[in-house]
């Protein structure tokens, strides 16, 4: 009786461990296949929003080369911002938070976000300048659609209609 209970416990533990391992592996695999565009759109790593435009093959190749370098830089800057945000939370956890250090960290975060926004706009203008007039219109429509769809540029949602007292 004792022996069969031990076998059952070991089998259940093995199944549980394998399930956790498989789930973690699946989530890692899914995350490694995607990238968040500067507009907040989650997309596959080898896909680009400008592929929706009717580009000539040489335009597409040139844009992909620029975009790969740009993505790496944006990801690096996002990691820097995330590190600063973690520092901010650490500062706030102190029993007596240092308000000056918090203000400095907030300014650093804001500065890095502003730099990144300027980079993104500069990159978009560079892409726009390499397109003809019709492609530029489609490109800007595509940007506008992606920015609106991400929810990052809009106001926070309300929780139902306001009720009067």
Secondary structure by P-SEA (a helix, b strand, c coil): caaaaaaaaaaaaaaaaaaaaaaaaaaaaaaaacccccccccccccccccccccccaaaaaaaaaaaaaaaaaaaaaaaaaaaaaaaaaaaaacccccaaaaaaaaaaaaaaaaaaaaaaaaaaaaaaaaccaaaaaaaaaaaaaaaaaaccccccccccccccc
